[in-house]
Amino acid sequence: MDHQYKRSLWTKIKSFLIESKRVLKITKKPSQEEFKTIVKMSGLGILIIGVIGFVIQIIATLIK
């Protein structure tokens, strides 16, 4: 393997780890209220996507 490539790869890995460490330092655990809101919004999004898929399936079945 080329020496320059190894150095470049090592630099990228080191940079990624430093950036990851910085992100983990500034993040915080969500409060219970924030968590509930996130769960509700995620559930609503999943439900909407499911309903859209169901409607498309019904339309496709009726077209046949």
N, CA, C and O atoms as a printed pandas DataFrame, in Angstrom:
     atom_number atom_name residue_name chain_id  residue_number  x_coord  y_coord  z_coord
0              1         N          MET        A               1    0.850   -1.177    0.000
1              2        CA          MET        A               1    0.000    0.000    0.000
2              3         C          MET        A               1    0.897    1.242    0.000
3              4         O          MET        A               1    1.942    1.254    0.651
4              5         N          ASP        A               2    0.505    2.248   -0.702
5              6        CA          ASP        A               2    1.279    3.472   -0.818
6              7         C          ASP        A               2    1.354    4.182    0.534
7              8         O          ASP        A               2    0.366    4.262    1.263
8              9         N          HIS        A               3    2.547    4.696    0.854
9             10        CA          HIS        A               3    2.765    5.368    2.143
10            11         C          HIS        A               3    1.875    6.607    2.273
11            12         O          HIS        A               3    1.314    6.868    3.337
12            13         N          GLN        A               4    1.753    7.365    1.183
13            14        CA          GLN        A               4    0.916    8.568    1.198
14            15         C          GLN        A               4   -0.549    8.206    1.446
15            16         O          GLN        A               4   -1.255    8.925    2.153
16            17         N          TYR        A               5   -1.009    7.094    0.867
17            18        CA          TYR        A               5   -2.389    6.641    1.051
18            19         C          TYR        A               5   -2.632    6.270    2.507
19            20         O          TYR        A               5   -3.670    6.615    3.072
20            21         N          LYS        A               6   -1.676    5.566    3.119
21            22        CA          LYS        A               6   -1.821    5.191    4.532
22            23         C          LYS        A               6   -1.923    6.431    5.406
23            24         O          LYS        A               6   -2.750    6.492    6.316
24            25         N          ARG        A               7   -1.076    7.423    5.126
25            26        CA          ARG        A               7   -1.092    8.653    5.915
26            27         C          ARG        A               7   -2.430    9.370    5.737
27            28         O          ARG        A               7   -3.008    9.865    6.704
28            29         N          SER        A               8   -2.914    9.424    4.508
29            30        CA          SER        A               8   -4.183   10.084    4.230
30            31         C          SER        A               8   -5.332    9.366    4.944
31            32         O          SER        A               8   -6.210   10.005    5.526
32            33         N          LEU        A               9   -5.314    8.036    4.893
33            34        CA          LEU        A               9   -6.352    7.254    5.559
34            35         C          LEU        A               9   -6.307    7.483    7.067
35            36         O          LEU        A               9   -7.346    7.679    7.698
36            37         N          TRP        A              10   -5.113    7.460    7.643
37            38        CA          TRP        A              10   -4.959    7.672    9.082
38            39         C          TRP        A              10   -5.446    9.068    9.465
39            40         O          TRP        A              10   -6.099    9.238   10.495
40            41         N          THR        A              11   -5.129   10.067    8.640
41            42        CA          THR        A              11   -5.566   11.435    8.910
42            43         C          THR        A              11   -7.088   11.530    8.887
43            44         O          THR        A              11   -7.684   12.196    9.733
44            45         N          LYS        A              12   -7.713   10.870    7.928
45            46        CA          LYS        A              12   -9.180   10.888    7.845
46            47         C          LYS        A              12   -9.813   10.214    9.059
47            48         O          LYS        A              12  -10.789   10.715    9.616
48            49         N          ILE        A              13   -9.254    9.080    9.463
49            50        CA          ILE        A              13   -9.789    8.363   10.625
50            51         C          ILE        A              13   -9.632    9.207   11.881
51            52         O          ILE        A              13  -10.564    9.324   12.678
52            53         N          LYS        A              14   -8.452    9.796   12.057
53            54        CA          LYS        A              14   -8.185   10.627   13.232
54            55         C          LYS        A              14   -9.129   11.832   13.257
55            56         O          LYS        A              14   -9.672   12.178   14.306
56            57         N          SER        A              15   -9.319   12.464   12.110
57            58        CA          SER        A              15  -10.212   13.613   12.012
58            59         C          SER        A              15  -11.650   13.212   12.358
59            60         O          SER        A              15  -12.351   13.937   13.064
60            61         N          PHE        A              16  -12.081   12.051   11.855
61            62        CA          PHE        A              16  -13.427   11.564   12.148
62            63         C          PHE        A              16  -13.609   11.329   13.649
63            64         O          PHE        A              16  -14.634   11.705   14.218
64            65         N          LEU        A              17  -12.621   10.712   14.284
65            66        CA          LEU        A              17  -12.720   10.432   15.719
66            67         C          LEU        A              17  -12.754   11.717   16.538
67            68         O          LEU        A              17  -13.506   11.813   17.508
68            69         N          ILE        A              18  -11.953   12.698   16.160
69            70        CA          ILE        A              18  -11.951   13.980   16.878
70            71         C          ILE        A              18  -13.306   14.665   16.728
71            72         O          ILE        A              18  -13.857   15.182   17.699
72            73         N          GLU        A              19  -13.835   14.666   15.515
73            74        CA          GLU        A              19  -15.139   15.287   15.264
74            75         C          GLU        A              19  -16.250   14.549   16.017
75            76         O          GLU        A              19  -17.154   15.184   16.560
76            77         N          SER        A              20  -16.189   13.227   16.055
77            78        CA          SER        A              20  -17.190   12.435   16.781
78            79         C          SER        A              20  -17.141   12.746   18.269
79            80         O          SER        A              20  -18.182   12.875   18.915
80            81         N          LYS        A              21  -15.947   12.864   18.809
81            82        CA          LYS        A              21  -15.782   13.185   20.229
82            83         C          LYS        A              21  -16.391   14.555   20.532
83            84         O          LYS        A              21  -17.054   14.729   21.554
84            85         N          ARG        A              22  -16.164   15.523   19.645
85            86        CA          ARG        A              22  -16.707   16.867   19.833
86            87         C          ARG        A              22  -18.235   16.841   19.825
87            88         O          ARG        A              22  -18.874   17.492   20.652
88            89         N          VAL        A              23  -18.814   16.095   18.899
89            90        CA          VAL        A              23  -20.277   16.001   18.811
90            91         C          VAL        A              23  -20.843   15.362   20.075
91            92         O          VAL        A              23  -21.844   15.833   20.614
92            93         N          LEU        A              24  -20.209   14.294   20.550
93            94        CA          LEU        A              24  -20.701   13.623   21.756
94            95         C          LEU        A              24  -20.608   14.515   22.985
95            96         O          LEU        A              24  -21.430   14.395   23.894
96            97         N          LYS        A              25  -19.626   15.403   23.030
97            98        CA          LYS        A              25  -19.493   16.308   24.174
98            99         C          LYS        A              25  -20.620   17.336   24.226
99           100         O          LYS        A              25  -21.062   17.711   25.312
100          101         N          ILE        A              26  -21.091   17.797   23.058
101          102        CA          ILE        A              26  -22.091   18.866   23.069
102          103         C          ILE        A              26  -23.529   18.354   23.056
103          104         O          ILE        A              26  -24.464   19.135   23.227
104          105         N          THR        A              27  -23.714   17.051   22.854
105          106        CA          THR        A              27  -25.079   16.526   22.867
106          107         C          THR        A              27  -25.545   16.303   24.302
107          108         O          THR        A              27  -24.733   16.148   25.214
108          109         N          LYS        A              28  -26.846   16.289   24.485
109          110        CA          LYS        A              28  -27.396   16.038   25.816
110          111         C          LYS        A              28  -28.560   15.061   25.702
111          112         O          LYS        A              28  -29.164   14.903   24.642
112          113         N          LYS        A              29  -28.849   14.428   26.797
113          114        CA          LYS        A              29  -29.974   13.504   26.848
114          115         C          LYS        A              29  -31.264   14.325   26.802
115          116         O          LYS        A              29  -31.383   15.322   27.514
116          117         N          PRO        A              30  -32.233   13.917   25.969
117          118        CA          PRO        A              30  -33.482   14.686   25.905
118          119         C          PRO        A              30  -34.280   14.548   27.206
119          120         O          PRO        A              30  -34.210   13.528   27.891
120          121         N          SER        A              31  -35.034   15.593   27.526
121          122        CA          SER        A              31  -35.905   15.516   28.698
122          123         C          SER        A              31  -37.039   14.546   28.383
123          124         O          SER        A              31  -37.226   14.138   27.237
124          125         N          GLN        A              32  -37.781   14.188   29.409
125          126        CA          GLN        A              32  -38.883   13.246   29.209
126          127         C          GLN        A              32  -39.920   13.833   28.249
127          128         O          GLN        A              32  -40.481   13.114   27.423
128          129         N          GLU        A              33  -40.170   15.128   28.357
129          130        CA          GLU        A              33  -41.140   15.790   27.477
130          131         C          GLU        A              33  -40.650   15.795   26.028
131          132         O          GLU        A              33  -41.424   15.536   25.107
132          133         N          GLU        A              34  -39.363   16.091   25.830
133          134        CA          GLU        A              34  -38.797   16.053   24.477
134          135         C          GLU        A              34  -38.879   14.645   23.898
135          136         O          GLU        A              34  -39.205   14.466   22.724
136          137         N          PHE        A              35  -38.583   13.653   24.727
137          138        CA          PHE        A              35  -38.620   12.268   24.273
138          139         C          PHE        A              35  -40.031   11.869   23.846
139          140         O          PHE        A              35  -40.218   11.232   22.810
140          141         N          LYS        A              36  -41.019   12.249   24.652
141          142        CA          LYS        A              36  -42.412   11.935   24.309
142          143         C          LYS        A              36  -42.806   12.579   22.981
143          144         O          LYS        A              36  -43.478   11.957   22.159
144          145         N          THR        A              37  -42.385   13.826   22.777
145          146        CA          THR        A              37  -42.694   14.522   21.526
146          147         C          THR        A              37  -42.047   13.821   20.337
147          148         O          THR        A              37  -42.679   13.656   19.293
148          149         N          ILE        A              38  -40.796   13.409   20.489
149          150        CA          ILE        A              38  -40.083   12.706   19.417
150          151         C          ILE        A              38  -40.788   11.393   19.087
151          152         O          ILE        A              38  -40.961   11.056   17.916
152          153         N          VAL        A              39  -41.192   10.652   20.117
153          154        CA          VAL        A              39  -41.884    9.377   19.894
154          155         C          VAL        A              39  -43.217    9.603   19.183
155          156         O          VAL        A              39  -43.563    8.865   18.261
156          157         N          LYS        A              40  -43.962   10.619   19.608
157          158        CA          LYS        A              40  -45.251   10.913   18.972
158          159         C          LYS        A              40  -45.069   11.282   17.501
159          160         O          LYS        A              40  -45.796   10.782   16.642
160          161         N          MET        A              41  -44.108   12.148   17.208
161          162        CA          MET        A              41  -43.884   12.584   15.826
162          163         C          MET        A              41  -43.396   11.431   14.954
163          164         O          MET        A              41  -43.802   11.307   13.799
164          165         N          SER        A              42  -42.533   10.595   15.502
165          166        CA          SER        A              42  -42.049    9.431   14.743
166          167         C          SER        A              42  -43.198    8.473   14.458
167          168         O          SER        A              42  -43.335    7.978   13.340
168          169         N          GLY        A              43  -44.016    8.215   15.460
169          170        CA          GLY        A              43  -45.171    7.336   15.277
170          171         C          GLY        A              43  -46.147    7.893   14.257
171          172         O          GLY        A              43  -46.679    7.153   13.430
172          173         N          LEU        A              44  -46.382    9.194   14.314
173          174        CA          LEU        A              44  -47.280    9.835   13.356
174          175         C          LEU        A              44  -46.718    9.718   11.937
175          176         O          LEU        A              44  -47.463    9.447   10.996
176          177         N          GLY        A              45  -45.424    9.918   11.785
177          178        CA          GLY        A              45  -44.792    9.785   10.471
178          179         C          GLY        A              45  -44.915    8.378    9.924
179          180         O          GLY        A              45  -45.224    8.194    8.747
180          181         N          ILE        A              46  -44.676    7.385   10.766
181          182        CA          ILE        A              46  -44.805    5.982   10.352
182          183         C          ILE        A              46  -46.248    5.680    9.962
183          184         O          ILE        A              46  -46.495    5.007    8.961
184          185         N          LEU        A              47  -47.192    6.171   10.743
185          186        CA          LEU        A              47  -48.612    5.963   10.447
186          187         C          LEU        A              47  -48.998    6.584    9.105
187          188         O          LEU        A              47  -49.693    5.958    8.305
188          189         N          ILE        A              48  -48.552    7.803    8.863
189          190        CA          ILE        A              48  -48.876    8.484    7.602
190          191         C          ILE        A              48  -48.304    7.716    6.413
191          192         O          ILE        A              48  -48.992    7.518    5.411
192          193         N          ILE        A              49  -47.050    7.283    6.521
193          194        CA          ILE        A              49  -46.435    6.514    5.433
194          195         C          ILE        A              49  -47.187    5.203    5.217
195          196         O          ILE        A              49  -47.389    4.787    4.076
196          197         N          GLY        A              50  -47.601    4.553    6.296
197          198        CA          GLY        A              50  -48.370    3.318    6.180
198          199         C          GLY        A              50  -49.708    3.527    5.501
199          200         O          GLY        A              50  -50.111    2.727    4.657
200          201         N          VAL        A              51  -50.399    4.596    5.862
201          202        CA          VAL        A              51  -51.700    4.896    5.247
202          203         C          VAL        A              51  -51.523    5.189    3.761
203          204         O          VAL        A              51  -52.312    4.722    2.939
204          205         N          ILE        A              52  -50.499    5.954    3.412
205          206        CA          ILE        A              52  -50.240    6.246    1.998
206          207         C          ILE        A              52  -49.974    4.949    1.235
207          208         O          ILE        A              52  -50.509    4.752    0.144
208          209         N          GLY        A              53  -49.164    4.077    1.794
209          210        CA          GLY        A              53  -48.888    2.790    1.154
210          211         C          GLY        A              53  -50.140    1.949    1.004
211          212         O          GLY        A              53  -50.338    1.302   -0.025
212          213         N          PHE        A              54  -50.985    1.954    2.023
213          214        CA          PHE        A              54  -52.232    1.191    1.975
214          215         C          PHE        A              54  -53.158    1.725    0.886
215          216         O          PHE        A              54  -53.752    0.953    0.133
216          217         N          VAL        A              55  -53.276    3.039    0.807
217          218        CA          VAL        A              55  -54.128    3.656   -0.213
218          219         C          VAL        A              55  -53.600    3.323   -1.607
219          220         O          VAL        A              55  -54.384    3.006   -2.502
220          221         N          ILE        A              56  -52.298    3.391   -1.802
221          222        CA          ILE        A              56  -51.714    3.035   -3.100
222          223         C          ILE        A              56  -52.008    1.577   -3.430
223          224         O          ILE        A              56  -52.328    1.251   -4.573
224          225         N          GLN        A              57  -51.903    0.705   -2.442
225          226        CA          GLN        A              57  -52.186   -0.719   -2.662
226          227         C          GLN        A              57  -53.650   -0.931   -3.043
227          228         O          GLN        A              57  -53.943   -1.711   -3.949
228          229         N          ILE        A              58  -54.560   -0.253   -2.371
229          230        CA          ILE        A              58  -55.991   -0.365   -2.693
230          231         C          ILE        A              58  -56.252    0.124   -4.118
231          232         O          ILE        A              58  -56.961   -0.533   -4.881
232          233         N          ILE        A              59  -55.684    1.269   -4.473
233          234        CA          ILE        A              59  -55.866    1.807   -5.830
234          235         C          ILE        A              59  -55.309    0.837   -6.863
235          236         O          ILE        A              59  -55.948    0.590   -7.886
236          237         N          ALA        A              60  -54.126    0.284   -6.607
237          238        CA          ALA        A              60  -53.520   -0.668   -7.546
238          239         C          ALA        A              60  -54.385   -1.912   -7.691
239          240         O          ALA        A              60  -54.503   -2.457   -8.789
240          241         N          THR        A              61  -54.991   -2.367   -6.601
241          242        CA          THR        A              61  -55.864   -3.542   -6.650
242          243         C          THR        A              61  -57.131   -3.240   -7.451
243          244         O          THR        A              61  -57.592   -4.088   -8.215
244          245         N          LEU        A              62  -57.689   -2.060   -7.289
245          246        CA          LEU        A              62  -58.910   -1.687   -8.003
246          247         C          LEU        A              62  -58.659   -1.483   -9.494
247          248         O          LEU        A              62  -59.554   -1.720  -10.306
248          249         N          ILE        A              63  -57.468   -1.050   -9.862
249          250        CA          ILE        A              63  -57.141   -0.814  -11.273
250          251         C          ILE        A              63  -57.026   -2.126  -12.033
251          252         O          ILE        A              63  -57.367   -2.179  -13.214
252          253         N          LYS        A              64  -56.562   -3.173  -11.393
253          254        CA          LYS        A              64  -56.375   -4.473  -12.070
254          255         C          LYS        A              64  -57.634   -4.968  -12.637
255          256         O          LYS        A              64  -57.661   -6.042  -13.238
